[in-house]
Amino acid sequence: MSAIDLTVPPLEELCRRRSEKWALFDSDVLSLTVAEMDFPILAEVGRVLAATIERGDLGYGVPAPRGLREALAGFAERRLSWRLDPEQVTIVPDVMLGIVELCRTIAGPGGAVGFATPAYPPFFREPALAGLDTVPIGLAPDGSIDPGQLDAALRSGLRVLVLSNPHNPTGRVLPQTELAAIAERCAEFEVWVLADEIHAPLVLPGATHVPWLEVSDAARRWGIVLTSASKAFNLAALKTAFLVTADPVARSVVQRIGPQHDHASLLGELAAEVAFREGDQWLDVVVDQLARNREQLCVELRQRLPDVRWQPPQGTYLAWLDCRGLDLEDEPADVFLQRGRVALGPGLDYGEPGARHARLNFATGPEHLTEAVARMAAALRR
């Protein structure tokens, strides 16, 4: 394999992209918002997509492509020490759709769905649009799920806990002991856990991801994992994700949502299979670059924005910035955009705990990261 080049294009070229991260802003804005990476994609993925389009192979996917499920299983064992059963893998278009459909099935109309806040913004929006009751559960000062708030939610009739691990937006990787305690407590109340592990392959040096279905018998009995190649390999547009179970009862719950493969993308299935089989070296280089970007961001913030507090993430490429030390209103992202022409994720999109916070995506070139922090610092001087 040739050397892997992660050189990120200049801003004027990035601004010609049509994805949400870039298309929503003027051409002078440096966007560090949506969880997309700016790095070039895995070359093998590009080749399989080009070959598939060349032969006009753009129809529907098949219900259960064995090669793809086996590729996911091999990747999970190599990268995550997770021995999953390919026969317990179900294809859905994306993780969020899988969460909503499972919540509909498990909780029913008006059922209660909980998640830790701050939270990925669709956790607030999409279950509510599906007629479900959303229950925010706060984090303790150390970033763990507050056990008192979790207990209160369980006792009040919670039906589903959506567990983001690594957590979005804080990037915290939940340890085995905490996961086991959550599993036991939820099992006691017969509450299902939907473990969103989409960022698991992007755990950075110094942390270890524990797959939910490897935690305990209780986790396997009352848990379903949702994952995708989309974050690790930057393939969000290709709409392919997976529900994974390890128990017959959990498998029967998945079967109740009905077949979803024909709503997924054949291109996404082919790309994910290639990525899972051939992408290890590329992913190693990406994780190494993200670790260096994390360290660079530590230095840049300390030098230019010392009043911004943050806990460097253990996983993901997302920095949750506490801007309460700045003389700003509840939405610092507005100031950075208007005065500095740098776009960050608005903190209040992640719930009430996001007031005076912002989320910064550091999966970009080091030069863009330097420029972004410089623009943010300049915005405060205006």
Secondary structure in CASP SS format (residue, H / E / C, confidence):
PFRMAT SS
TARGET T0000
AUTHOR 0000-0000-0000
METHOD secondary structure of the structure
MODEL  1
M C 1.00
S C 1.00
A C 1.00
I C 1.00
D C 1.00
L C 1.00
T C 1.00
V C 1.00
P C 1.00
P C 1.00
L H 1.00
E H 1.00
E H 1.00
L H 1.00
C C 1.00
R C 1.00
R C 1.00
R C 1.00
S C 1.00
E H 1.00
K H 1.00
W H 1.00
A H 1.00
L C 1.00
F C 1.00
D C 1.00
S C 1.00
D C 1.00
V C 1.00
L E 1.00
S E 1.00
L C 1.00
T C 1.00
V C 1.00
A C 1.00
E C 1.00
M C 1.00
D C 1.00
F C 1.00
P C 1.00
I C 1.00
L C 1.00
A H 1.00
E H 1.00
V H 1.00
G H 1.00
R H 1.00
V H 1.00
L H 1.00
A H 1.00
A H 1.00
T H 1.00
I H 1.00
E H 1.00
R C 1.00
G C 1.00
D C 1.00
L C 1.00
G C 1.00
Y C 1.00
G C 1.00
V C 1.00
P C 1.00
A C 1.00
P C 1.00
R H 1.00
G H 1.00
L H 1.00
R H 1.00
E H 1.00
A H 1.00
L H 1.00
A H 1.00
G H 1.00
F H 1.00
A H 1.00
E H 1.00
R H 1.00
R H 1.00
L H 1.00
S C 1.00
W C 1.00
R C 1.00
L C 1.00
D C 1.00
P H 1.00
E H 1.00
Q H 1.00
V E 1.00
T E 1.00
I E 1.00
V E 1.00
P C 1.00
D C 1.00
V H 1.00
M H 1.00
L H 1.00
G H 1.00
I H 1.00
V H 1.00
E H 1.00
L H 1.00
C H 1.00
R H 1.00
T H 1.00
I H 1.00
A H 1.00
G C 1.00
P C 1.00
G C 1.00
G C 1.00
A E 1.00
V E 1.00
G E 1.00
F E 1.00
A E 1.00
T E 1.00
P C 1.00
A C 1.00
Y C 1.00
P H 1.00
P H 1.00
F H 1.00
F H 1.00
R H 1.00
E H 1.00
P H 1.00
A H 1.00
L H 1.00
A C 1.00
G C 1.00
L C 1.00
D E 1.00
T E 1.00
V E 1.00
P E 1.00
I E 1.00
G E 1.00
L E 1.00
A C 1.00
P C 1.00
D C 1.00
G C 1.00
S C 1.00
I E 1.00
D C 1.00
P H 1.00
G H 1.00
Q H 1.00
L H 1.00
D H 1.00
A H 1.00
A H 1.00
L H 1.00
R H 1.00
S C 1.00
G C 1.00
L E 1.00
R E 1.00
V E 1.00
L E 1.00
V E 1.00
L E 1.00
S E 1.00
N C 1.00
P C 1.00
H C 1.00
N C 1.00
P C 1.00
T C 1.00
G C 1.00
R C 1.00
V C 1.00
L C 1.00
P C 1.00
Q H 1.00
T H 1.00
E H 1.00
L H 1.00
A H 1.00
A H 1.00
I H 1.00
A H 1.00
E H 1.00
R H 1.00
C H 1.00
A H 1.00
E H 1.00
F C 1.00
E C 1.00
V C 1.00
W E 1.00
V E 1.00
L E 1.00
A E 1.00
D E 1.00
E C 1.00
I C 1.00
H C 1.00
A H 1.00
P H 1.00
L H 1.00
V E 1.00
L C 1.00
P C 1.00
G C 1.00
A C 1.00
T C 1.00
H C 1.00
V C 1.00
P C 1.00
W H 1.00
L H 1.00
E H 1.00
V C 1.00
S C 1.00
D H 1.00
A H 1.00
A H 1.00
R H 1.00
R H 1.00
W C 1.00
G E 1.00
I E 1.00
V E 1.00
L E 1.00
T E 1.00
S C 1.00
A C 1.00
S C 1.00
K C 1.00
A C 1.00
F C 1.00
N C 1.00
L C 1.00
A H 1.00
A H 1.00
L H 1.00
K C 1.00
T C 1.00
A E 1.00
F E 1.00
L E 1.00
V E 1.00
T C 1.00
A C 1.00
D C 1.00
P H 1.00
V H 1.00
A H 1.00
R H 1.00
S H 1.00
V H 1.00
V H 1.00
Q H 1.00
R H 1.00
I C 1.00
G C 1.00
P C 1.00
Q C 1.00
H H 1.00
D H 1.00
H H 1.00
A C 1.00
S C 1.00
L H 1.00
L H 1.00
G H 1.00
E H 1.00
L H 1.00
A H 1.00
A H 1.00
E H 1.00
V H 1.00
A H 1.00
F H 1.00
R H 1.00
E H 1.00
G C 1.00
D H 1.00
Q H 1.00
W H 1.00
L H 1.00
D H 1.00
V H 1.00
V H 1.00
V H 1.00
D H 1.00
Q H 1.00
L H 1.00
A H 1.00
R H 1.00
N H 1.00
R H 1.00
E H 1.00
Q H 1.00
L H 1.00
C H 1.00
V H 1.00
E H 1.00
L H 1.00
R H 1.00
Q H 1.00
R H 1.00
L C 1.00
P C 1.00
D C 1.00
V C 1.00
R E 1.00
W C 1.00
Q C 1.00
P C 1.00
P C 1.00
Q C 1.00
G E 1.00
T C 1.00
Y C 1.00
L E 1.00
A E 1.00
W E 1.00
L E 1.00
D E 1.00
C C 1.00
R C 1.00
G C 1.00
L C 1.00
D C 1.00
L C 1.00
E C 1.00
D C 1.00
E C 1.00
P H 1.00
A H 1.00
D H 1.00
V H 1.00
F H 1.00
L H 1.00
Q H 1.00
R H 1.00
G H 1.00
R C 1.00
V E 1.00
A E 1.00
L C 1.00
G E 1.00
P E 1.00
G H 1.00
L H 1.00
D H 1.00
Y H 1.00
G C 1.00
E H 1.00
P H 1.00
G H 1.00
A C 1.00
R C 1.00
H E 1.00
A E 1.00
R E 1.00
L E 1.00
N E 1.00
F C 1.00
A C 1.00
T C 1.00
G C 1.00
P H 1.00
E H 1.00
H H 1.00
L H 1.00
T H 1.00
E H 1.00
A H 1.00
V H 1.00
A H 1.00
R H 1.00
M H 1.00
A H 1.00
A H 1.00
A H 1.00
L H 1.00
R H 1.00
R C 1.00
END
